[in-house]
Amino acid sequence: MHRGSFSGHIPDPHQITFHAERGGTFVHRIDPWVKAAALAWLVLLVTLARSTWLLLSAYALTIIVYRAAGLPLRELARWSTVPALFVLSLLLILVWGEPGRPLLGFGGLVLTDGGLLLALSLLFRALTTVTFTLTLLMTTRYSHLARMASILLPNPIDQVCLLSYRFLLTTTDMIGDLLVALRSRGGGLARGIATRSRLFAAIFGLSFIRAYDRAERVGRAMEARGYRGRLTPLEPIPRPGPVETFAVGIAFLGLFMAVLTGQPGFGGGAA
Amino acid sequence: MTDAEGSRCTSETDMIIHVDCASHVYADGSVGLHEMCFFVRRGEVVVVCGANGSGKSTLIEHLNGGLVPEEGRIEVHGETVDERRRHELWKTVGVVFQDADSQLFAPTVLEDVAFGPLNLGLSPDEARKVACRALGAVDAVRLIEKIPAYMSGGEKRLAAIAGILAMQPEVIALDEPTSDLDPAHAARIESLVRELRERGEFGIVLSTHDLDLASRIADRVVILRDGSVIAEGLPRDVFYDRALLERSGLVEPCVVRIWRAVRGDGEGAMDPRPITEEELVEALKTGLNHRCRRDLEGGAD
């Protein structure tokens, strides 16, 4: 039986699948196309928005939607640490010397309020996108995602994407098994990397090869049941109703209008 | 050793699949099959036994078209399977792989079981019905909405078997179906194989190195070594041949070991050669009765 992800900070694909397949909240029932459009809209919004408050609002909104879908906040907090650390590692280069009121100084480096706002806005951008992507994946059935991929992408690119997602599961399982074996003999991920980095690099390389081998066995088992390059979903993907389509259209139109007319928060007026 | 006595199948017309002198060598030079001759008939359980690396899994993959013999041929209902028809073999032979995790790839059990029927061209509604029926047949309807990753090994195996039953193949091949299962789940799989045999619709091929299991369910036993069939026959004939089993790297079934310990190795001492636990108990009771009678008669004298 699956033990959970090998690290609390990395999203567990099995848990994502569990919520997507078993959840029954209204967010799960929203049309998958509408959720995908909402993700595109959010990405556009956080890309175009200049106001930190607007970005904070967008992030708060995604958390509200995430929670409304009955998804676990504690896991989200853990899973957010990796993208947050990634952004912070970039910010260590970018935030210094921004125009504004100086807050801190380290030798020649000065952190200003402008730099701090830049850091926060980049962080909100990343977390908003990550949170809503997780919400989409954790509230949309795999068969719907498969159907969307087959409509949006040409064959065999769509199949490569879908099978890559399944390959991700086998890879994480494999690494999870490896770490359990290490921990059972007193080892650990961080300690092992720190003390025997070469050995760990080799072990992780091999675990990817083993995952590939296992994925190939999955592929062979699929072929043994007639798979010839096209996954047929058991359930047809629902089509968005006219109201939902209209709402999505209005949302995109509103966003473009706000950008084109230079509304506050999108480069015009005070942020 | 013959395979006719006591077999449930009576004629060659029941033969579904025939592997005719097939050979297969892997890329690293190791021999998978060597002039292998093998057949499966409707309504029988053929148990393929052999040590690790004897060619059991390779044979099963050939039955399904997953591997192609480099020499020899495979016939289905007497017709040779050419390259084009090889891709259709999956409709005739369903394989339950040794590692159920490799077989269950869909996010839910229902979707996984319906995968084969959808590939057969059934509509989603029909596929759903067939999948539910197959899960019912293995008494696993409760698993229908479960996520495979969160299921036990036994549940996964049942779901994998349902996935094959849903395709309604003529031959069901199970690769080491009870390995790594607890006794309760192993017994469930065993009784399921019996139920499938009673239905008489399928030929069943089961590979294992568990000769206790083989002795309980086999109509016919095939012993493999180095990719070749070295013996074939009734379980009673094969499993009482100690030299053959030693040569194959196998260990006698428990029942045979007990009977051998009771009766010794003398000429004719093995009769009636019990092969199942029930037969062993019966033979021991008969033996005790004879001894008691002899003792009583001796006492009376």
Interface residues (C-beta under 8 A of the other chain):
Chain A: M1 H2 H14 T17 F18 A20 E21 R22 R141 Y142 S143 R166 L169 D173 R214 R217 V218 R220 A221 M222 E223 A224 R225 G226 Y227 R228 T232 P233 L234 E235 P236
Chain B: E61 N64 G65 G66 H87 W90 K91 G94 V95 F97 D99 D101 S102 Q103 F105 A106 P107 T108 L110 E111 A114 F115 G116 L118 N119 L120 P124 A127 R128 E145 I147 A149 Y150 M151 S152 G153 G163 I164 M167
